[in-house]
Amino acid sequence: MDAIPDHLEKGLNILFIGYNPSIRSGETGHHYANPTNRFWRVLQLSGLTPRLYKPTEDGELLKLGYGFTNIVSRPTRTAAEITAEEYAQGRIELRSKLERIRPLAACYVGKGVYEQFGGDRSAGWGLQPASVVPGVEDFVTPSTSGLVRMSLEELAAIFRQLHDHLAN
């Protein structure tokens, strides 16, 4: 199964960074396409988007200043299937993307994504005190996968912190 395309451009407000695409995303070619993933609903509830977007509209979020990528491009059923070699290569590629496009904030959708990229296992939710890539703020959120046991409201409250931070 092929990787799904990144949505990147210079000057983004937020670059959302996931672990890797789901099988459903790999089949459709769109980010956060698994129907059990709450990403799109969380964006709306947090105020980051003015309406509920569909996965097929992921490219439209560039107009809002939001882009998408993953630390690993290979679609899998779970992040547990990602190999150490894939993470090592993904760290190199992600650093290059962040240095090239320089978003205001890198939003790691899953604490494990941030841990794999930056190596900080003590990170909490929200804005991080130091950036992995200088000049790009790091913001950590829970994964929006249906496997995560947080309520929709809890997830939205964490994402709302990102909305509020960028609004100031």
ZADO-1210 file (C-alpha; in nm, 4 decimals, padded with zeros to 6 digits):
<atoms>
<atom x="00.0000" y="00.0000" z="00.0000" code="MET" pos="1"/>
<atom x="00.1334" y="00.3412" z="-00.0942" code="ASP" pos="2"/>
<atom x="00.1974" y="00.6296" z="00.1420" code="ALA" pos="3"/>
<atom x="-00.0559" y="00.9102" z="00.1358" code="ILE" pos="4"/>
<atom x="00.0513" y="01.2548" z="00.0167" code="PRO" pos="5"/>
<atom x="00.1667" y="01.5170" z="00.2624" code="ASP" pos="6"/>
<atom x="-00.0060" y="01.8545" z="00.2553" code="HIS" pos="7"/>
<atom x="00.2789" y="02.1006" z="00.3057" code="LEU" pos="8"/>
<atom x="00.3646" y="02.4575" z="00.2189" code="GLU" pos="9"/>
<atom x="00.5830" y="02.7247" z="00.3687" code="LYS" pos="10"/>
<atom x="00.4326" y="02.9490" z="00.6321" code="GLY" pos="11"/>
<atom x="00.1793" y="02.7074" z="00.7801" code="LEU" pos="12"/>
<atom x="00.0256" y="02.7934" z="01.1139" code="ASN" pos="13"/>
<atom x="00.0108" y="02.4274" z="01.2175" code="ILE" pos="14"/>
<atom x="00.1668" y="02.1122" z="01.0796" code="LEU" pos="15"/>
<atom x="-00.0232" y="01.8122" z="01.2189" code="PHE" pos="16"/>
<atom x="00.2115" y="01.5164" z="01.2564" code="ILE" pos="17"/>
<atom x="00.0755" y="01.1669" z="01.3062" code="GLY" pos="18"/>
<atom x="00.2430" y="00.8327" z="01.3654" code="TYR" pos="19"/>
<atom x="00.1606" y="00.6927" z="01.0234" code="ASN" pos="20"/>
<atom x="-00.1453" y="00.6476" z="00.8036" code="PRO" pos="21"/>
<atom x="-00.4114" y="00.3940" z="00.8923" code="SER" pos="22"/>
<atom x="-00.4979" y="00.1216" z="00.6429" code="ILE" pos="23"/>
<atom x="-00.8136" y="00.3183" z="00.5582" code="ARG" pos="24"/>
<atom x="-00.6084" y="00.6318" z="00.4945" code="SER" pos="25"/>
<atom x="-00.3789" y="00.4277" z="00.2719" code="GLY" pos="26"/>
<atom x="-00.6799" y="00.3003" z="00.0776" code="GLU" pos="27"/>
<atom x="-00.8378" y="00.6444" z="00.0348" code="THR" pos="28"/>
<atom x="-00.5257" y="00.8624" z="00.0111" code="GLY" pos="29"/>
<atom x="-00.6525" y="01.0971" z="00.2848" code="HIS" pos="30"/>
<atom x="-00.5342" y="01.1751" z="00.6372" code="HIS" pos="31"/>
<atom x="-00.7329" y="01.0533" z="00.9397" code="TYR" pos="32"/>
<atom x="-00.9762" y="00.8591" z="00.7179" code="ALA" pos="33"/>
<atom x="-01.0545" y="00.5747" z="00.9582" code="ASN" pos="34"/>
<atom x="-01.4183" y="00.6267" z="01.0613" code="PRO" pos="35"/>
<atom x="-01.3289" y="00.5569" z="01.4260" code="THR" pos="36"/>
<atom x="-01.0685" y="00.8353" z="01.4296" code="ASN" pos="37"/>
<atom x="-01.2030" y="01.1487" z="01.5983" code="ARG" pos="38"/>
<atom x="-00.9539" y="01.3944" z="01.4475" code="PHE" pos="39"/>
<atom x="-01.1963" y="01.5906" z="01.2295" code="TRP" pos="40"/>
<atom x="-01.4588" y="01.6204" z="01.5028" code="ARG" pos="41"/>
<atom x="-01.1946" y="01.7305" z="01.7551" code="VAL" pos="42"/>
<atom x="-01.0730" y="02.0061" z="01.5198" code="LEU" pos="43"/>
<atom x="-01.4264" y="02.1424" z="01.4932" code="GLN" pos="44"/>
<atom x="-01.5022" y="02.1176" z="01.8656" code="LEU" pos="45"/>
<atom x="-01.1735" y="02.2862" z="01.9584" code="SER" pos="46"/>
<atom x="-01.2409" y="02.5837" z="01.7318" code="GLY" pos="47"/>
<atom x="-00.9509" y="02.5052" z="01.4995" code="LEU" pos="48"/>
<atom x="-01.1923" y="02.4632" z="01.2082" code="THR" pos="49"/>
<atom x="-01.5166" y="02.6552" z="01.1509" code="PRO" pos="50"/>
<atom x="-01.7065" y="02.3403" z="01.0511" code="ARG" pos="51"/>
<atom x="-01.6741" y="01.9648" z="01.0406" code="LEU" pos="52"/>
<atom x="-01.4437" y="01.8681" z="00.7564" code="TYR" pos="53"/>
<atom x="-01.4310" y="01.5241" z="00.5950" code="LYS" pos="54"/>
<atom x="-01.1075" y="01.3310" z="00.5393" code="PRO" pos="55"/>
<atom x="-01.1514" y="01.3838" z="00.1649" code="THR" pos="56"/>
<atom x="-01.1174" y="01.7578" z="00.2311" code="GLU" pos="57"/>
<atom x="-00.7771" y="01.7308" z="00.4023" code="ASP" pos="58"/>
<atom x="-00.6080" y="01.9337" z="00.1271" code="GLY" pos="59"/>
<atom x="-00.8578" y="02.2164" z="00.1821" code="GLU" pos="60"/>
<atom x="-00.7108" y="02.2822" z="00.5268" code="LEU" pos="61"/>
<atom x="-00.4060" y="02.4384" z="00.3615" code="LEU" pos="62"/>
<atom x="-00.6361" y="02.7395" z="00.3117" code="LYS" pos="63"/>
<atom x="-00.6664" y="02.7588" z="00.6923" code="LEU" pos="64"/>
<atom x="-00.2885" y="02.7355" z="00.7292" code="GLY" pos="65"/>
<atom x="-00.2886" y="02.3697" z="00.8353" code="TYR" pos="66"/>
<atom x="-00.0780" y="02.0936" z="00.6848" code="GLY" pos="67"/>
<atom x="-00.0394" y="01.7186" z="00.7354" code="PHE" pos="68"/>
<atom x="00.2417" y="01.4672" z="00.7510" code="THR" pos="69"/>
<atom x="00.3448" y="01.1595" z="00.9478" code="ASN" pos="70"/>
<atom x="00.6679" y="01.0485" z="01.1099" code="ILE" pos="71"/>
<atom x="00.6381" y="00.7210" z="00.9132" code="VAL" pos="72"/>
<atom x="00.4707" y="00.7053" z="00.5743" code="SER" pos="73"/>
<atom x="00.3826" y="00.3331" z="00.5565" code="ARG" pos="74"/>
<atom x="00.0177" y="00.2580" z="00.6396" code="PRO" pos="75"/>
<atom x="-00.0358" y="00.0011" z="00.9169" code="THR" pos="76"/>
<atom x="-00.3216" y="-00.1208" z="01.1362" code="ARG" pos="77"/>
<atom x="-00.1509" y="00.0089" z="01.4525" code="THR" pos="78"/>
<atom x="00.1565" y="00.2141" z="01.5410" code="ALA" pos="79"/>
<atom x="00.2978" y="-00.0971" z="01.7105" code="ALA" pos="80"/>
<atom x="00.3778" y="-00.2296" z="01.3612" code="GLU" pos="81"/>
<atom x="00.6248" y="00.0528" z="01.2906" code="ILE" pos="82"/>
<atom x="00.9867" y="-00.0643" z="01.3006" code="THR" pos="83"/>
<atom x="01.2803" y="00.1090" z="01.4697" code="ALA" pos="84"/>
<atom x="01.4361" y="00.1575" z="01.1255" code="GLU" pos="85"/>
<atom x="01.1223" y="00.3294" z="00.9980" code="GLU" pos="86"/>
<atom x="01.1224" y="00.5645" z="01.2981" code="TYR" pos="87"/>
<atom x="01.4921" y="00.6432" z="01.2466" code="ALA" pos="88"/>
<atom x="01.4342" y="00.7308" z="00.8807" code="GLN" pos="89"/>
<atom x="01.1157" y="00.9184" z="00.9704" code="GLY" pos="90"/>
<atom x="01.3016" y="01.1387" z="01.2207" code="ARG" pos="91"/>
<atom x="01.5439" y="01.2467" z="00.9486" code="ILE" pos="92"/>
<atom x="01.2667" y="01.3189" z="00.6992" code="GLU" pos="93"/>
<atom x="01.0456" y="01.5004" z="00.9516" code="LEU" pos="94"/>
<atom x="01.3297" y="01.7262" z="01.0670" code="ARG" pos="95"/>
<atom x="01.3973" y="01.8159" z="00.7039" code="SER" pos="96"/>
<atom x="01.0296" y="01.8993" z="00.6439" code="LYS" pos="97"/>
<atom x="01.0091" y="02.1163" z="00.9563" code="LEU" pos="98"/>
<atom x="01.3299" y="02.3016" z="00.8711" code="GLU" pos="99"/>
<atom x="01.2119" y="02.3577" z="00.5135" code="ARG" pos="100"/>
<atom x="00.8512" y="02.4726" z="00.5684" code="ILE" pos="101"/>
<atom x="00.8906" y="02.6312" z="00.9163" code="ARG" pos="102"/>
<atom x="00.5327" y="02.6140" z="01.0483" code="PRO" pos="103"/>
<atom x="00.4515" y="02.8257" z="01.3526" code="LEU" pos="104"/>
<atom x="00.3625" y="02.5081" z="01.5431" code="ALA" pos="105"/>
<atom x="00.4286" y="02.1385" z="01.4983" code="ALA" pos="106"/>
<atom x="00.1333" y="01.9527" z="01.6501" code="CYS" pos="107"/>
<atom x="00.2295" y="01.5968" z="01.7370" code="TYR" pos="108"/>
<atom x="-00.0963" y="01.3994" z="01.7314" code="VAL" pos="109"/>
<atom x="00.0083" y="01.1382" z="01.9851" code="GLY" pos="110"/>
<atom x="00.2608" y="01.1667" z="02.2651" code="LYS" pos="111"/>
<atom x="00.4505" y="00.8736" z="02.1160" code="GLY" pos="112"/>
<atom x="00.5043" y="01.0692" z="01.7937" code="VAL" pos="113"/>
<atom x="00.6745" y="01.3455" z="01.9912" code="TYR" pos="114"/>
<atom x="00.8727" y="01.0931" z="02.1963" code="GLU" pos="115"/>
<atom x="00.9944" y="00.9206" z="01.8803" code="GLN" pos="116"/>
<atom x="01.0928" y="01.2493" z="01.7171" code="PHE" pos="117"/>
<atom x="01.2330" y="01.4490" z="02.0053" code="GLY" pos="118"/>
<atom x="01.3272" y="01.1732" z="02.2461" code="GLY" pos="119"/>
<atom x="01.1509" y="01.3421" z="02.5400" code="ASP" pos="120"/>
<atom x="00.9505" y="01.0818" z="02.7297" code="ARG" pos="121"/>
<atom x="00.8520" y="01.3274" z="03.0044" code="SER" pos="122"/>
<atom x="00.6499" y="01.5605" z="02.7810" code="ALA" pos="123"/>
<atom x="00.3018" y="01.6561" z="02.8930" code="GLY" pos="124"/>
<atom x="00.0098" y="01.7711" z="02.6822" code="TRP" pos="125"/>
<atom x="00.0300" y="02.1131" z="02.5252" code="GLY" pos="126"/>
<atom x="00.3043" y="02.3561" z="02.4377" code="LEU" pos="127"/>
<atom x="00.6525" y="02.2225" z="02.5131" code="GLN" pos="128"/>
<atom x="00.9129" y="02.4409" z="02.6865" code="PRO" pos="129"/>
<atom x="01.1776" y="02.3746" z="02.4212" code="ALA" pos="130"/>
<atom x="01.1561" y="02.3079" z="02.0489" code="SER" pos="131"/>
<atom x="01.3180" y="02.0178" z="01.8670" code="VAL" pos="132"/>
<atom x="01.3591" y="02.2391" z="01.5589" code="VAL" pos="133"/>
<atom x="01.4511" y="02.5956" z="01.6582" code="PRO" pos="134"/>
<atom x="01.1826" y="02.8479" z="01.5642" code="GLY" pos="135"/>
<atom x="00.9038" y="02.5877" z="01.5429" code="VAL" pos="136"/>
<atom x="00.6891" y="02.5539" z="01.8556" code="GLU" pos="137"/>
<atom x="00.6152" y="02.1977" z="01.9622" code="ASP" pos="138"/>
<atom x="00.2645" y="02.1126" z="02.0802" code="PHE" pos="139"/>
<atom x="00.1716" y="01.7626" z="02.1974" code="VAL" pos="140"/>
<atom x="-00.1822" y="01.6246" z="02.1883" code="THR" pos="141"/>
<atom x="-00.3202" y="01.2788" z="02.2471" code="PRO" pos="142"/>
<atom x="-00.3810" y="01.0598" z="01.9479" code="SER" pos="143"/>
<atom x="-00.7368" y="01.0958" z="01.8186" code="THR" pos="144"/>
<atom x="-00.7578" y="00.7261" z="01.7382" code="SER" pos="145"/>
<atom x="-01.0681" y="00.5489" z="01.8579" code="GLY" pos="146"/>
<atom x="-00.8328" y="00.3287" z="02.0619" code="LEU" pos="147"/>
<atom x="-00.7510" y="00.6215" z="02.2917" code="VAL" pos="148"/>
<atom x="-00.9708" y="00.6147" z="02.6002" code="ARG" pos="149"/>
<atom x="-01.0162" y="00.9910" z="02.6371" code="MET" pos="150"/>
<atom x="-01.3542" y="01.1465" z="02.5754" code="SER" pos="151"/>
<atom x="-01.4173" y="01.3679" z="02.2776" code="LEU" pos="152"/>
<atom x="-01.4505" y="01.6640" z="02.5137" code="GLU" pos="153"/>
<atom x="-01.1155" y="01.5921" z="02.6815" code="GLU" pos="154"/>
<atom x="-00.9422" y="01.5700" z="02.3445" code="LEU" pos="155"/>
<atom x="-01.1057" y="01.8901" z="02.2208" code="ALA" pos="156"/>
<atom x="-00.9987" y="02.0771" z="02.5366" code="ALA" pos="157"/>
<atom x="-00.6324" y="01.9926" z="02.4698" code="ILE" pos="158"/>
<atom x="-00.6574" y="02.0911" z="02.1034" code="PHE" pos="159"/>
<atom x="-00.8365" y="02.4116" z="02.2124" code="ARG" pos="160"/>
<atom x="-00.5169" y="02.5110" z="02.3966" code="GLN" pos="161"/>
<atom x="-00.3395" y="02.5098" z="02.0584" code="LEU" pos="162"/>
<atom x="-00.6169" y="02.7191" z="01.9058" code="HIS" pos="163"/>
<atom x="-00.5998" y="02.9682" z="02.1926" code="ASP" pos="164"/>
<atom x="-00.2196" y="02.9839" z="02.1877" code="HIS" pos="165"/>
<atom x="-00.2089" y="03.0665" z="01.8168" code="LEU" pos="166"/>
<atom x="-00.4924" y="03.3198" z="01.8515" code="ALA" pos="167"/>
<atom x="-00.2824" y="03.5274" z="02.0954" code="ASN" pos="168"/>
</atoms>
